[in-house]
Amino acid sequence: MNLKDRLEELKQNSLAEIKAASDTNKVNDIRVHVLGKKGPITEVLRGMRDLPAEERPKVGSFANKVRDELTEAIANRRDELEIAKTAAKLEKEKIDVSLPGVPVKQGQPHVLSQVLDQIEKLFLGMGYQVVDGPEVEEEHYNFEMLNLPKDHPARDMQDTFYITNSILMRTQTSPVQARTMEKHDFSKGPLKMISPGKVYRRDTDDATHSHQFHQVEGLVIDKHISMADLKGTLQQLVKTLFGEEREIRMRPSYFPFTEPSAEVDVSCFKCGGKGCAVCKYTGWIETLGAGMVHPNVLKMAGIDPEVYGGFAFGLGPDRFAMLQYGVNDIREFYLNDVRFLEQFSQKG
């Protein structure tokens, strides 16, 4: 058998092996065996030295043709096997897109977050800034900077959780106002701010009390601020949250950090002021406290009370939400019962 016949036989045998290969590893073994430096093609070509000079080019050309055909056949078979492997994997992992999908339930902001958003949006539109502050606060800012010295009896109403003798969980967001007044540059304009956030009291949890609740406190400091400015601001607040028909009533009261001070009532949104169970048949619902900033508070913040004055107010978003939606137990807001919370759809 001459060299060309041996090469032809080698080609046919190799093509049959390539076709029969069941995976890419087998194909690779065939490639190394047949086309490698120690493979049968190389072995056959070593016999070319015994051929006449005129025969060598013909046999060499035929050998290259065989090598090319086998290389192509190996590449094609490898591609076929890869495609088949991928197709089998896709078949096994196939998703039936005709089946209905699993719906993803979309949530919404918590009802208290909705009320806070309403309040913040209103005051931002009136030119106020929203200022945050630490919930773990210094006693100095929580009490003393607000005209509540260590021996003041009003501290008893704000008994709280102490971390150390001078560090506590804040009982109100007013410390944020004290800190902001210290830093504010009045040469650049008045101070108009609200400070929303969580506060803490050592209260026994019941339908109307919680050891943790939310507060929004507002403050305006400028020259020539009057009680009329405060009343106009609070009227806009209650009309936005409770309806355009609502009116407010201010009753004299006492707070250590304001003088004069007032309790602010809103005309009952249930009966329109005629008297019902919601307003205890008075026609009015108590909603918040307010007043003109006490001169001592201004002095402690380094502000001259002879030049500047201001008003402050504080409200509870939890109570506002209870009034808006007729909720009679504050604890419902914190139980995370979806059946309860999903009743309050996002507005706007």
C-alpha positions in Angstrom: 0.0 0.0 0.0 1.5 3.3 -1.1 1.5 6.5 1.0 -1.5 8.0 -0.7 -3.6 4.9 0.0 -2.5 4.8 3.6 -3.5 8.5 4.0 -6.9 7.9 2.4 -7.5 4.9 4.7 -6.5 7.0 7.7 -8.8 9.8 6.6 -11.8 7.5 6.2 -11.2 5.8 9.6 -10.8 9.1 11.3 -13.9 10.6 9.8 -15.9 7.6 11.0 -14.5 8.0 14.5 -15.3 11.7 14.5 -18.8 11.1 13.4 -19.3 8.5 16.1 -17.9 10.8 18.9 -20.6 11.3 21.5 -19.1 14.3 23.3 -16.6 17.1 22.8 -14.0 15.4 25.0 -14.0 12.4 22.7 -13.6 14.7 19.7 -10.7 16.4 21.3 -9.0 13.0 22.0 -9.4 12.2 18.3 -7.8 15.5 17.3 -4.8 15.0 19.5 -4.4 11.4 18.4 -4.8 12.0 14.6 -3.3 15.4 14.1 -0.7 15.5 16.9 3.0 15.5 16.3 3.1 11.8 17.2 0.0 11.0 15.2 -0.5 8.6 12.3 -0.4 11.4 9.7 3.0 12.5 10.9 4.2 8.9 10.9 3.0 8.4 7.3 4.7 11.5 6.1 8.0 10.3 7.5 8.0 7.7 4.7 8.2 10.5 2.1 12.0 10.4 2.3 11.9 7.1 0.4 9.9 8.5 -2.5 11.3 9.7 -5.7 11.8 13.5 -5.8 9.1 14.0 -8.3 6.4 12.1 -6.2 7.1 14.0 -2.9 5.2 17.3 -3.8 2.1 15.3 -4.9 2.0 13.2 -1.7 2.8 16.3 0.5 -0.1 18.2 -1.1 -2.5 15.2 -0.6 -1.4 14.9 3.0 -2.1 18.6 3.7 -5.6 18.1 2.1 -6.3 15.2 4.4 -5.1 17.2 7.4 -7.4 20.1 6.4 -10.4 17.9 5.9 -10.0 16.2 9.3 -9.4 19.6 11.0 -12.7 20.9 9.5 -14.6 17.7 10.3 -13.4 17.9 14.0 -14.5 21.5 14.2 -17.9 20.8 12.7 -18.5 17.8 15.0 -17.5 19.9 18.0 -20.0 22.6 17.0 -22.7 20.0 16.5 -22.2 18.5 19.9 -22.1 22.0 21.6 -25.4 23.0 19.9 -27.0 19.7 20.9 -25.8 20.1 24.5 -27.2 23.6 24.7 -30.5 22.5 23.1 -30.9 19.7 25.6 -30.2 22.1 28.5 -32.7 24.6 27.2 -35.3 21.8 26.8 -34.7 20.7 30.4 -34.9 24.2 31.8 -37.7 25.5 29.5 -40.2 27.9 31.0 -43.7 27.7 29.8 -44.3 31.4 29.1 -48.0 30.7 28.4 -48.6 30.1 32.2 -49.9 33.1 34.1 -47.2 34.9 36.1 -47.1 35.2 39.9 -48.3 38.8 40.7 -46.1 40.9 42.8 -48.2 42.9 45.3 -47.2 46.5 45.4 -46.9 48.1 48.8 -47.5 51.7 49.8 -46.1 54.1 52.4 -47.3 53.5 56.0 -50.2 55.7 57.0 -48.0 57.7 59.4 -45.5 58.3 56.7 -48.3 59.5 54.5 -49.4 62.0 57.1 -45.8 63.1 57.7 -45.4 63.6 53.9 -48.5 65.8 53.7 -47.2 68.0 56.5 -43.7 68.3 55.1 -45.0 69.0 51.6 -47.2 71.8 53.0 -44.4 73.5 55.0 -41.8 73.1 52.2 -44.3 75.0 50.0 -44.4 77.8 52.6 -40.6 78.2 52.5 -39.8 76.1 55.6 -36.8 73.8 55.8 -37.1 70.3 57.2 -34.4 69.7 59.8 -33.5 66.3 61.4 -31.6 65.7 64.6 -30.5 62.9 67.0 -33.0 60.8 68.8 -30.3 60.1 71.5 -30.0 63.6 72.9 -28.2 65.6 75.6 -30.3 66.6 78.6 -29.0 70.1 78.0 -30.7 70.5 74.7 -33.8 68.4 75.5 -34.7 70.4 78.6 -32.4 73.3 79.7 -32.2 75.0 76.3 -36.0 75.0 76.3 -36.5 76.8 79.6 -36.8 73.6 81.6 -34.1 73.7 84.3 -33.3 70.6 86.4 -35.8 71.5 89.2 -38.7 72.4 86.8 -41.9 70.4 87.6 -42.9 70.2 83.9 -40.1 67.6 83.5 -42.3 65.1 85.3 -44.7 65.2 82.3 -41.8 64.2 80.1 -40.2 61.4 82.0 -38.1 59.4 79.5 -35.4 56.8 79.1 -32.0 57.8 80.3 -28.8 56.3 78.8 -26.6 58.1 81.3 -27.3 60.9 83.8 -27.0 63.5 81.0 -27.9 61.5 77.9 -31.4 60.4 77.1 -33.9 59.4 74.5 -35.4 62.7 73.4 -39.0 63.5 74.6 -39.7 66.0 71.8 -38.1 67.2 68.6 -37.6 70.7 70.1 -33.9 70.0 70.7 -33.5 70.2 67.0 -34.8 73.7 67.1 -32.4 74.7 69.9 -29.5 73.3 68.0 -30.6 75.1 64.8 -31.1 78.4 66.5 -27.6 78.3 67.8 -26.1 77.9 64.3 -28.5 80.0 62.2 -27.1 83.2 60.7 -29.9 85.8 60.9 -28.0 88.2 58.6 -29.0 85.8 55.8 -32.7 85.8 56.6 -35.3 84.4 59.1 -35.3 80.9 60.5 -38.3 78.9 59.3 -38.2 75.2 60.1 -40.0 72.0 61.0 -38.4 69.1 62.8 -40.3 65.8 62.3 -39.2 62.5 64.0 -39.7 59.9 66.7 -39.8 60.8 70.3 -39.9 58.8 73.5 -41.7 59.0 76.9 -41.9 56.5 79.7 -45.7 56.1 79.2 -47.7 53.0 79.7 -49.0 51.9 76.3 -52.8 52.1 75.9 -55.3 53.2 73.3 -54.1 56.9 73.3 -50.5 56.6 74.7 -47.3 55.0 73.5 -43.7 55.0 74.8 -42.7 55.9 71.2 -44.6 58.2 68.9 -44.0 60.9 66.2 -43.8 64.6 66.6 -43.5 67.6 64.2 -42.5 70.8 65.7 -42.4 74.1 63.8 -40.4 77.3 64.5 -40.2 80.7 63.0 -37.8 83.4 64.2 -37.6 86.8 62.7 -38.2 90.5 63.4 -41.9 91.6 63.9 -43.4 88.1 64.2 -46.8 88.2 65.9 -49.5 85.8 67.2 -51.4 86.6 64.0 -48.6 85.0 61.9 -49.0 81.9 64.1 -52.7 81.7 63.7 -52.6 82.1 60.0 -50.0 79.3 59.7 -52.1 76.9 61.8 -55.2 77.7 59.9 -53.5 76.7 56.7 -52.2 73.5 58.3 -55.7 72.3 59.5 -57.4 73.3 56.3 -54.8 71.3 54.3 -55.1 68.2 56.5 -58.7 68.3 57.6 -60.5 70.2 54.9 -61.1 73.8 53.8 -64.2 74.1 56.0 -62.3 73.7 59.2 -61.7 76.5 61.6 -59.3 76.8 64.6 -59.8 78.0 68.2 -56.9 79.0 70.4 -57.3 78.7 74.2 -54.8 80.1 76.7 -52.5 77.4 78.1 -49.0 76.9 79.5 -45.8 75.6 78.0 -42.3 76.4 79.5 -40.8 77.3 76.1 -43.5 79.7 74.9 -45.2 82.8 76.3 -48.0 83.3 75.7 -49.0 79.7 75.0 -52.2 78.2 73.5 -54.0 75.0 73.0 -55.3 74.8 69.4 -58.6 73.1 68.6 -60.0 72.4 65.2 -63.7 72.5 64.4 -65.0 68.9 64.3 -64.7 67.4 60.8 -67.3 64.7 61.7 -70.2 67.0 62.7 -69.1 70.3 61.4 -69.0 71.8 64.9 -72.6 70.8 65.8 -71.5 68.3 68.5 -71.0 64.5 68.3 -69.2 61.6 70.0 -65.9 62.4 68.2 -65.7 65.9 69.6 -67.4 64.9 72.9 -70.3 67.2 71.9 -68.3 70.4 72.1 -67.9 71.0 68.4 -64.1 71.2 68.8 -61.2 68.7 68.8 -57.9 69.5 70.6 -55.1 69.0 68.1 -51.8 70.8 69.0 -50.0 73.2 71.2 -48.4 76.5 70.2 -47.2 79.9 71.3 -44.7 82.7 71.0 -41.1 81.7 71.7 -40.2 82.4 75.3 -37.5 85.2 75.6 -35.4 82.9 77.8 -35.2 80.3 75.0 -34.0 83.0 72.6 -31.4 84.2 75.0 -30.0 80.7 75.6 -29.6 80.3 71.9 -27.7 83.6 71.7 -30.6 85.5 70.0 -31.5 89.0 71.3 -35.2 88.9 72.3 -35.4 92.7 72.0 -34.7 92.4 68.3 -36.1 89.0 67.3 -39.2 87.1 68.2 -41.0 84.1 66.9 -43.6 81.4 67.2 -43.4 77.6 67.8 -45.9 74.8 67.5 -45.9 71.1 68.1 -48.2 68.4 66.7 -48.5 64.6 66.8 -48.8 62.9 63.3 -50.1 59.8 65.1 -53.0 61.8 66.6 -53.6 63.6 63.4 -53.9 60.2 61.6 -56.2 58.9 64.3 -58.4 62.0 63.8 -58.3 61.9 60.0 -59.2 58.2 59.7 -61.3 57.6 62.8 -58.8 55.2 64.4 -59.5 54.8 68.1 -56.3 52.9 69.2 -52.8 54.3 68.5 -51.3 50.8 68.9 -52.9 49.8 65.6 -50.3 51.9 63.8 -47.5 49.8 65.2 -48.8 46.2 65.0 -47.9 46.0 61.3 -51.2 44.2 60.5 -51.4 44.5 56.7 -55.2 44.1 56.9 -55.4 47.3 58.9 -52.7 49.3 57.0 -53.9 48.5 53.5 -57.0 50.5 54.2 -55.1 53.8 53.9 -54.3 54.2 50.2 -51.6 56.6 49.2 -53.0 60.0 48.2 -51.6 62.2 45.5 
